[in-house]
Amino acid sequence: MTASAPRDPKIPDLVSIQEAADLLGISKQAVHKRVDRGQLVGAPVGNTYVFRRVVIEAARPAPPAE
């Protein structure tokens, strides 16, 4: 196993549309709809989008109260 290089704090932690969908518990199509509505902000890269992980985590629904 190789040790990973330290992460540069100047480079944001990015996630793909699929990773965003997985983190949010929704489909890729639902992520696209949220982007179209301006509910999620991402950056276009080629023919896809990437999102800052902190933005996606902030958009996650709160866990149900007990």
PyMOL Python script that loads the backbone (N, CA, C, O; Angstrom):
from pymol import cmd

cmd.read_pdbstr("""\
ATOM      1  N   MET A   1       0.843  -1.164   0.000  1.00  0.00           N
ATOM      2  CA  MET A   1       0.000   0.000   0.000  1.00  0.00           C
ATOM      3  C   MET A   1       0.893   1.234   0.000  1.00  0.00           C
ATOM      4  O   MET A   1       1.874   1.292   0.742  1.00  0.00           O
ATOM      5  N   THR A   2       0.557   2.227  -0.834  1.00  0.00           N
ATOM      6  CA  THR A   2       1.354   3.439  -0.889  1.00  0.00           C
ATOM      7  C   THR A   2       0.678   4.537  -0.085  1.00  0.00           C
ATOM      8  O   THR A   2      -0.549   4.612  -0.016  1.00  0.00           O
ATOM      9  N   ALA A   3       1.483   5.370   0.509  1.00  0.00           N
ATOM     10  CA  ALA A   3       0.941   6.499   1.272  1.00  0.00           C
ATOM     11  C   ALA A   3       0.531   7.585   0.293  1.00  0.00           C
ATOM     12  O   ALA A   3       1.232   7.857  -0.681  1.00  0.00           O
ATOM     13  N   SER A   4      -0.608   8.200   0.563  1.00  0.00           N
ATOM     14  CA  SER A   4      -1.051   9.270  -0.333  1.00  0.00           C
ATOM     15  C   SER A   4      -0.319  10.557   0.029  1.00  0.00           C
ATOM     16  O   SER A   4       0.046  10.782   1.183  1.00  0.00           O
ATOM     17  N   ALA A   5      -0.116  11.383  -0.970  1.00  0.00           N
ATOM     18  CA  ALA A   5       0.550  12.663  -0.757  1.00  0.00           C
ATOM     19  C   ALA A   5      -0.367  13.578   0.043  1.00  0.00           C
ATOM     20  O   ALA A   5      -1.590  13.466  -0.046  1.00  0.00           O
ATOM     21  N   PRO A   6       0.214  14.475   0.817  1.00  0.00           N
ATOM     22  CA  PRO A   6      -0.635  15.401   1.571  1.00  0.00           C
ATOM     23  C   PRO A   6      -1.471  16.241   0.613  1.00  0.00           C
ATOM     24  O   PRO A   6      -1.013  16.632  -0.460  1.00  0.00           O
ATOM     25  N   ARG A   7      -2.690  16.505   1.022  1.00  0.00           N
ATOM     26  CA  ARG A   7      -3.608  17.272   0.185  1.00  0.00           C
ATOM     27  C   ARG A   7      -3.276  18.751   0.263  1.00  0.00           C
ATOM     28  O   ARG A   7      -3.052  19.278   1.353  1.00  0.00           O
ATOM     29  N   ASP A   8      -3.239  19.432  -0.881  1.00  0.00           N
ATOM     30  CA  ASP A   8      -2.987  20.867  -0.930  1.00  0.00           C
ATOM     31  C   ASP A   8      -4.257  21.590  -0.501  1.00  0.00           C
ATOM     32  O   ASP A   8      -5.281  21.456  -1.171  1.00  0.00           O
ATOM     33  N   PRO A   9      -4.228  22.351   0.589  1.00  0.00           N
ATOM     34  CA  PRO A   9      -5.440  23.019   1.078  1.00  0.00           C
ATOM     35  C   PRO A   9      -5.962  24.089   0.126  1.00  0.00           C
ATOM     36  O   PRO A   9      -7.097  24.541   0.278  1.00  0.00           O
ATOM     37  N   LYS A  10      -5.157  24.504  -0.852  1.00  0.00           N
ATOM     38  CA  LYS A  10      -5.605  25.511  -1.816  1.00  0.00           C
ATOM     39  C   LYS A  10      -6.483  24.905  -2.914  1.00  0.00           C
ATOM     40  O   LYS A  10      -7.195  25.622  -3.616  1.00  0.00           O
ATOM     41  N   ILE A  11      -6.424  23.586  -3.051  1.00  0.00           N
ATOM     42  CA  ILE A  11      -7.213  22.905  -4.075  1.00  0.00           C
ATOM     43  C   ILE A  11      -8.460  22.332  -3.408  1.00  0.00           C
ATOM     44  O   ILE A  11      -8.347  21.496  -2.512  1.00  0.00           O
ATOM     45  N   PRO A  12      -9.646  22.767  -3.830  1.00  0.00           N
ATOM     46  CA  PRO A  12     -10.863  22.283  -3.165  1.00  0.00           C
ATOM     47  C   PRO A  12     -11.118  20.803  -3.422  1.00  0.00           C
ATOM     48  O   PRO A  12     -10.726  20.258  -4.454  1.00  0.00           O
ATOM     49  N   ASP A  13     -11.778  20.167  -2.466  1.00  0.00           N
ATOM     50  CA  ASP A  13     -12.171  18.768  -2.593  1.00  0.00           C
ATOM     51  C   ASP A  13     -13.415  18.739  -3.477  1.00  0.00           C
ATOM     52  O   ASP A  13     -14.471  19.232  -3.080  1.00  0.00           O
ATOM     53  N   LEU A  14     -13.297  18.166  -4.667  1.00  0.00           N
ATOM     54  CA  LEU A  14     -14.384  18.168  -5.644  1.00  0.00           C
ATOM     55  C   LEU A  14     -15.020  16.793  -5.757  1.00  0.00           C
ATOM     56  O   LEU A  14     -14.368  15.773  -5.535  1.00  0.00           O
ATOM     57  N   VAL A  15     -16.314  16.778  -6.107  1.00  0.00           N
ATOM     58  CA  VAL A  15     -17.031  15.530  -6.347  1.00  0.00           C
ATOM     59  C   VAL A  15     -17.730  15.607  -7.701  1.00  0.00           C
ATOM     60  O   VAL A  15     -18.072  16.687  -8.183  1.00  0.00           O
ATOM     61  N   SER A  16     -17.930  14.456  -8.292  1.00  0.00           N
ATOM     62  CA  SER A  16     -18.622  14.346  -9.578  1.00  0.00           C
ATOM     63  C   SER A  16     -20.139  14.375  -9.366  1.00  0.00           C
ATOM     64  O   SER A  16     -20.618  14.399  -8.232  1.00  0.00           O
ATOM     65  N   ILE A  17     -20.871  14.372 -10.456  1.00  0.00           N
ATOM     66  CA  ILE A  17     -22.332  14.313 -10.371  1.00  0.00           C
ATOM     67  C   ILE A  17     -22.763  13.031  -9.675  1.00  0.00           C
ATOM     68  O   ILE A  17     -23.655  13.060  -8.827  1.00  0.00           O
ATOM     69  N   GLN A  18     -22.146  11.909 -10.018  1.00  0.00           N
ATOM     70  CA  GLN A  18     -22.515  10.639  -9.383  1.00  0.00           C
ATOM     71  C   GLN A  18     -22.214  10.662  -7.887  1.00  0.00           C
ATOM     72  O   GLN A  18     -23.024  10.207  -7.080  1.00  0.00           O
ATOM     73  N   GLU A  19     -21.052  11.190  -7.521  1.00  0.00           N
ATOM     74  CA  GLU A  19     -20.706  11.269  -6.097  1.00  0.00           C
ATOM     75  C   GLU A  19     -21.663  12.203  -5.359  1.00  0.00           C
ATOM     76  O   GLU A  19     -22.064  11.920  -4.230  1.00  0.00           O
ATOM     77  N   ALA A  20     -22.027  13.311  -5.995  1.00  0.00           N
ATOM     78  CA  ALA A  20     -22.987  14.236  -5.385  1.00  0.00           C
ATOM     79  C   ALA A  20     -24.330  13.538  -5.185  1.00  0.00           C
ATOM     80  O   ALA A  20     -24.954  13.672  -4.132  1.00  0.00           O
ATOM     81  N   ALA A  21     -24.767  12.800  -6.191  1.00  0.00           N
ATOM     82  CA  ALA A  21     -26.032  12.066  -6.084  1.00  0.00           C
ATOM     83  C   ALA A  21     -25.970  11.062  -4.944  1.00  0.00           C
ATOM     84  O   ALA A  21     -26.921  10.940  -4.172  1.00  0.00           O
ATOM     85  N   ASP A  22     -24.867  10.346  -4.831  1.00  0.00           N
ATOM     86  CA  ASP A  22     -24.711   9.363  -3.754  1.00  0.00           C
ATOM     87  C   ASP A  22     -24.740  10.039  -2.381  1.00  0.00           C
ATOM     88  O   ASP A  22     -25.401   9.553  -1.463  1.00  0.00           O
ATOM     89  N   LEU A  23     -24.030  11.150  -2.242  1.00  0.00           N
ATOM     90  CA  LEU A  23     -23.991  11.862  -0.966  1.00  0.00           C
ATOM     91  C   LEU A  23     -25.357  12.426  -0.582  1.00  0.00           C
ATOM     92  O   LEU A  23     -25.715  12.464   0.595  1.00  0.00           O
ATOM     93  N   LEU A  24     -26.117  12.864  -1.594  1.00  0.00           N
ATOM     94  CA  LEU A  24     -27.430  13.455  -1.333  1.00  0.00           C
ATOM     95  C   LEU A  24     -28.546  12.419  -1.259  1.00  0.00           C
ATOM     96  O   LEU A  24     -29.649  12.718  -0.801  1.00  0.00           O
ATOM     97  N   GLY A  25     -28.254  11.195  -1.713  1.00  0.00           N
ATOM     98  CA  GLY A  25     -29.281  10.156  -1.711  1.00  0.00           C
ATOM     99  C   GLY A  25     -30.338  10.378  -2.776  1.00  0.00           C
ATOM    100  O   GLY A  25     -31.504  10.031  -2.588  1.00  0.00           O
ATOM    101  N   ILE A  26     -29.920  10.965  -3.909  1.00  0.00           N
ATOM    102  CA  ILE A  26     -30.836  11.228  -5.023  1.00  0.00           C
ATOM    103  C   ILE A  26     -30.207  10.704  -6.310  1.00  0.00           C
ATOM    104  O   ILE A  26     -29.063  10.248  -6.311  1.00  0.00           O
ATOM    105  N   SER A  27     -30.954  10.772  -7.392  1.00  0.00           N
ATOM    106  CA  SER A  27     -30.444  10.298  -8.679  1.00  0.00           C
ATOM    107  C   SER A  27     -29.571  11.363  -9.347  1.00  0.00           C
ATOM    108  O   SER A  27     -29.600  12.535  -8.971  1.00  0.00           O
ATOM    109  N   LYS A  28     -28.797  10.931 -10.342  1.00  0.00           N
ATOM    110  CA  LYS A  28     -27.997  11.875 -11.123  1.00  0.00           C
ATOM    111  C   LYS A  28     -28.906  12.884 -11.824  1.00  0.00           C
ATOM    112  O   LYS A  28     -28.567  14.062 -11.936  1.00  0.00           O
ATOM    113  N   GLN A  29     -30.055  12.415 -12.292  1.00  0.00           N
ATOM    114  CA  GLN A  29     -30.993  13.313 -12.959  1.00  0.00           C
ATOM    115  C   GLN A  29     -31.490  14.391 -12.004  1.00  0.00           C
ATOM    116  O   GLN A  29     -31.668  15.542 -12.404  1.00  0.00           O
ATOM    117  N   ALA A  30     -31.716  14.026 -10.742  1.00  0.00           N
ATOM    118  CA  ALA A  30     -32.160  15.002  -9.749  1.00  0.00           C
ATOM    119  C   ALA A  30     -31.061  16.036  -9.479  1.00  0.00           C
ATOM    120  O   ALA A  30     -31.357  17.208  -9.245  1.00  0.00           O
ATOM    121  N   VAL A  31     -29.802  15.607  -9.510  1.00  0.00           N
ATOM    122  CA  VAL A  31     -28.697  16.561  -9.358  1.00  0.00           C
ATOM    123  C   VAL A  31     -28.721  17.547 -10.520  1.00  0.00           C
ATOM    124  O   VAL A  31     -28.594  18.754 -10.314  1.00  0.00           O
ATOM    125  N   HIS A  32     -28.884  17.036 -11.745  1.00  0.00           N
ATOM    126  CA  HIS A  32     -28.962  17.909 -12.921  1.00  0.00           C
ATOM    127  C   HIS A  32     -30.106  18.919 -12.774  1.00  0.00           C
ATOM    128  O   HIS A  32     -29.939  20.095 -13.096  1.00  0.00           O
ATOM    129  N   LYS A  33     -31.257  18.466 -12.294  1.00  0.00           N
ATOM    130  CA  LYS A  33     -32.396  19.374 -12.113  1.00  0.00           C
ATOM    131  C   LYS A  33     -32.077  20.460 -11.097  1.00  0.00           C
ATOM    132  O   LYS A  33     -32.438  21.620 -11.292  1.00  0.00           O
ATOM    133  N   ARG A  34     -31.402  20.089 -10.010  1.00  0.00           N
ATOM    134  CA  ARG A  34     -31.043  21.085  -8.990  1.00  0.00           C
ATOM    135  C   ARG A  34     -30.050  22.106  -9.543  1.00  0.00           C
ATOM    136  O   ARG A  34     -30.103  23.284  -9.189  1.00  0.00           O
ATOM    137  N   VAL A  35     -29.147  21.653 -10.410  1.00  0.00           N
ATOM    138  CA  VAL A  35     -28.210  22.581 -11.060  1.00  0.00           C
ATOM    139  C   VAL A  35     -28.996  23.532 -11.957  1.00  0.00           C
ATOM    140  O   VAL A  35     -28.780  24.743 -11.918  1.00  0.00           O
ATOM    141  N   ASP A  36     -29.913  22.986 -12.771  1.00  0.00           N
ATOM    142  CA  ASP A  36     -30.712  23.801 -13.682  1.00  0.00           C
ATOM    143  C   ASP A  36     -31.540  24.846 -12.940  1.00  0.00           C
ATOM    144  O   ASP A  36     -31.737  25.954 -13.439  1.00  0.00           O
ATOM    145  N   ARG A  37     -32.033  24.487 -11.729  1.00  0.00           N
ATOM    146  CA  ARG A  37     -32.855  25.398 -10.927  1.00  0.00           C
ATOM    147  C   ARG A  37     -32.023  26.371 -10.094  1.00  0.00           C
ATOM    148  O   ARG A  37     -32.566  27.282  -9.468  1.00  0.00           O
ATOM    149  N   GLY A  38     -30.707  26.176 -10.090  1.00  0.00           N
ATOM    150  CA  GLY A  38     -29.840  27.025  -9.288  1.00  0.00           C
ATOM    151  C   GLY A  38     -29.772  26.618  -7.827  1.00  0.00           C
ATOM    152  O   GLY A  38     -29.289  27.382  -6.991  1.00  0.00           O
ATOM    153  N   GLN A  39     -30.253  25.415  -7.511  1.00  0.00           N
ATOM    154  CA  GLN A  39     -30.235  24.929  -6.134  1.00  0.00           C
ATOM    155  C   GLN A  39     -28.886  24.336  -5.740  1.00  0.00           C
ATOM    156  O   GLN A  39     -28.559  24.257  -4.556  1.00  0.00           O
ATOM    157  N   LEU A  40     -28.113  23.925  -6.725  1.00  0.00           N
ATOM    158  CA  LEU A  40     -26.746  23.444  -6.503  1.00  0.00           C
ATOM    159  C   LEU A  40     -25.831  24.209  -7.448  1.00  0.00           C
ATOM    160  O   LEU A  40     -26.150  24.399  -8.622  1.00  0.00           O
ATOM    161  N   VAL A  41     -24.702  24.641  -6.927  1.00  0.00           N
ATOM    162  CA  VAL A  41     -23.742  25.372  -7.741  1.00  0.00           C
ATOM    163  C   VAL A  41     -22.555  24.472  -8.010  1.00  0.00           C
ATOM    164  O   VAL A  41     -21.909  23.967  -7.093  1.00  0.00           O
ATOM    165  N   GLY A  42     -22.284  24.285  -9.288  1.00  0.00           N
ATOM    166  CA  GLY A  42     -21.147  23.476  -9.697  1.00  0.00           C
ATOM    167  C   GLY A  42     -20.400  24.176 -10.812  1.00  0.00           C
ATOM    168  O   GLY A  42     -20.810  25.236 -11.285  1.00  0.00           O
ATOM    169  N   ALA A  43     -19.313  23.578 -11.220  1.00  0.00           N
ATOM    170  CA  ALA A  43     -18.516  24.130 -12.309  1.00  0.00           C
ATOM    171  C   ALA A  43     -18.540  23.161 -13.481  1.00  0.00           C
ATOM    172  O   ALA A  43     -18.264  21.973 -13.315  1.00  0.00           O
ATOM    173  N   PRO A  44     -18.871  23.664 -14.668  1.00  0.00           N
ATOM    174  CA  PRO A  44     -18.830  22.783 -15.828  1.00  0.00           C
ATOM    175  C   PRO A  44     -17.387  22.422 -16.178  1.00  0.00           C
ATOM    176  O   PRO A  44     -16.502  23.277 -16.228  1.00  0.00           O
ATOM    177  N   VAL A  45     -17.183  21.133 -16.416  1.00  0.00           N
ATOM    178  CA  VAL A  45     -15.871  20.630 -16.836  1.00  0.00           C
ATOM    179  C   VAL A  45     -16.142  19.674 -17.989  1.00  0.00           C
ATOM    180  O   VAL A  45     -16.659  18.575 -17.794  1.00  0.00           O
ATOM    181  N   GLY A  46     -15.791  20.104 -19.178  1.00  0.00           N
ATOM    182  CA  GLY A  46     -16.111  19.301 -20.355  1.00  0.00           C
ATOM    183  C   GLY A  46     -17.620  19.185 -20.495  1.00  0.00           C
ATOM    184  O   GLY A  46     -18.322  20.194 -20.561  1.00  0.00           O
ATOM    185  N   ASN A  47     -18.120  17.949 -20.540  1.00  0.00           N
ATOM    186  CA  ASN A  47     -19.566  17.743 -20.676  1.00  0.00           C
ATOM    187  C   ASN A  47     -20.220  17.324 -19.366  1.00  0.00           C
ATOM    188  O   ASN A  47     -21.290  16.716 -19.371  1.00  0.00           O
ATOM    189  N   THR A  48     -19.584  17.644 -18.249  1.00  0.00           N
ATOM    190  CA  THR A  48     -20.127  17.284 -16.945  1.00  0.00           C
ATOM    191  C   THR A  48     -19.937  18.443 -15.971  1.00  0.00           C
ATOM    192  O   THR A  48     -19.492  19.522 -16.361  1.00  0.00           O
ATOM    193  N   TYR A  49     -20.269  18.221 -14.730  1.00  0.00           N
ATOM    194  CA  TYR A  49     -20.089  19.225 -13.672  1.00  0.00           C
ATOM    195  C   TYR A  49     -19.292  18.613 -12.536  1.00  0.00           C
ATOM    196  O   TYR A  49     -19.301  17.398 -12.341  1.00  0.00           O
ATOM    197  N   VAL A  50     -18.603  19.462 -11.788  1.00  0.00           N
ATOM    198  CA  VAL A  50     -18.005  19.068 -10.520  1.00  0.00           C
ATOM    199  C   VAL A  50     -18.501  20.045  -9.461  1.00  0.00           C
ATOM    200  O   VAL A  50     -18.852  21.187  -9.755  1.00  0.00           O
ATOM    201  N   PHE A  51     -18.519  19.564  -8.229  1.00  0.00           N
ATOM    202  CA  PHE A  51     -19.039  20.343  -7.112  1.00  0.00           C
ATOM    203  C   PHE A  51     -18.043  20.308  -5.971  1.00  0.00           C
ATOM    204  O   PHE A  51     -17.338  19.316  -5.788  1.00  0.00           O
ATOM    205  N   ARG A  52     -17.980  21.379  -5.209  1.00  0.00           N
ATOM    206  CA  ARG A  52     -17.181  21.353  -3.983  1.00  0.00           C
ATOM    207  C   ARG A  52     -17.902  20.446  -2.997  1.00  0.00           C
ATOM    208  O   ARG A  52     -19.115  20.545  -2.816  1.00  0.00           O
ATOM    209  N   ARG A  53     -17.148  19.569  -2.369  1.00  0.00           N
ATOM    210  CA  ARG A  53     -17.740  18.624  -1.413  1.00  0.00           C
ATOM    211  C   ARG A  53     -18.493  19.367  -0.301  1.00  0.00           C
ATOM    212  O   ARG A  53     -19.554  18.917   0.130  1.00  0.00           O
ATOM    213  N   VAL A  54     -17.954  20.494   0.165  1.00  0.00           N
ATOM    214  CA  VAL A  54     -18.613  21.228   1.259  1.00  0.00           C
ATOM    215  C   VAL A  54     -19.986  21.746   0.837  1.00  0.00           C
ATOM    216  O   VAL A  54     -20.897  21.827   1.661  1.00  0.00           O
ATOM    217  N   VAL A  55     -20.138  22.093  -0.432  1.00  0.00           N
ATOM    218  CA  VAL A  55     -21.432  22.562  -0.937  1.00  0.00           C
ATOM    219  C   VAL A  55     -22.439  21.415  -0.922  1.00  0.00           C
ATOM    220  O   VAL A  55     -23.585  21.592  -0.511  1.00  0.00           O
ATOM    221  N   ILE A  56     -22.009  20.252  -1.367  1.00  0.00           N
ATOM    222  CA  ILE A  56     -22.902  19.083  -1.387  1.00  0.00           C
ATOM    223  C   ILE A  56     -23.250  18.651   0.036  1.00  0.00           C
ATOM    224  O   ILE A  56     -24.405  18.345   0.334  1.00  0.00           O
ATOM    225  N   GLU A  57     -22.258  18.628   0.899  1.00  0.00           N
ATOM    226  CA  GLU A  57     -22.549  18.227   2.289  1.00  0.00           C
ATOM    227  C   GLU A  57     -23.501  19.205   2.968  1.00  0.00           C
ATOM    228  O   GLU A  57     -24.324  18.798   3.788  1.00  0.00           O
ATOM    229  N   ALA A  58     -23.397  20.500   2.633  1.00  0.00           N
ATOM    230  CA  ALA A  58     -24.311  21.500   3.203  1.00  0.00           C
ATOM    231  C   ALA A  58     -25.734  21.317   2.681  1.00  0.00           C
ATOM    232  O   ALA A  58     -26.692  21.706   3.348  1.00  0.00           O
ATOM    233  N   ALA A  59     -25.877  20.728   1.492  1.00  0.00           N
ATOM    234  CA  ALA A  59     -27.195  20.523   0.889  1.00  0.00           C
ATOM    235  C   ALA A  59     -27.861  19.224   1.356  1.00  0.00           C
ATOM    236  O   ALA A  59     -29.021  18.965   1.035  1.00  0.00           O
ATOM    237  N   ARG A  60     -27.128  18.422   2.104  1.00  0.00           N
ATOM    238  CA  ARG A  60     -27.692  17.153   2.584  1.00  0.00           C
ATOM    239  C   ARG A  60     -28.806  17.421   3.565  1.00  0.00           C
ATOM    240  O   ARG A  60     -28.716  18.344   4.375  1.00  0.00           O
ATOM    241  N   PRO A  61     -29.856  16.627   3.502  1.00  0.00           N
ATOM    242  CA  PRO A  61     -30.943  16.803   4.482  1.00  0.00           C
ATOM    243  C   PRO A  61     -30.467  16.434   5.883  1.00  0.00           C
ATOM    244  O   PRO A  61     -29.614  15.566   6.065  1.00  0.00           O
ATOM    245  N   ALA A  62     -31.036  17.108   6.849  1.00  0.00           N
ATOM    246  CA  ALA A  62     -30.700  16.812   8.253  1.00  0.00           C
ATOM    247  C   ALA A  62     -31.215  15.433   8.612  1.00  0.00           C
ATOM    248  O   ALA A  62     -32.271  15.021   8.133  1.00  0.00           O
ATOM    249  N   PRO A  63     -30.477  14.712   9.456  1.00  0.00           N
ATOM    250  CA  PRO A  63     -30.970  13.391   9.884  1.00  0.00           C
ATOM    251  C   PRO A  63     -32.261  13.553  10.702  1.00  0.00           C
ATOM    252  O   PRO A  63     -32.446  14.567  11.375  1.00  0.00           O
ATOM    253  N   PRO A  64     -33.135  12.571  10.643  1.00  0.00           N
ATOM    254  CA  PRO A  64     -34.400  12.689  11.382  1.00  0.00           C
ATOM    255  C   PRO A  64     -34.148  12.787  12.885  1.00  0.00           C
ATOM    256  O   PRO A  64     -33.269  12.120  13.431  1.00  0.00           O
ATOM    257  N   ALA A  65     -34.932  13.626  13.532  1.00  0.00           N
ATOM    258  CA  ALA A  65     -34.812  13.782  14.980  1.00  0.00           C
ATOM    259  C   ALA A  65     -35.394  12.558  15.674  1.00  0.00           C
ATOM    260  O   ALA A  65     -36.354  11.952  15.197  1.00  0.00           O
ATOM    261  N   GLU A  66     -34.808  12.213  16.787  1.00  0.00           N
ATOM    262  CA  GLU A  66     -35.287  11.032  17.514  1.00  0.00           C
ATOM    263  C   GLU A  66     -36.262  11.439  18.585  1.00  0.00           C
ATOM    264  O   GLU A  66     -36.778  10.585  19.306  1.00  0.00           O
TER     265      GLU A  66
END
""", "prot")
cmd.dss("prot")
cmd.show_as("cartoon", "prot")
cmd.util.cbc("prot")
cmd.orient("prot")
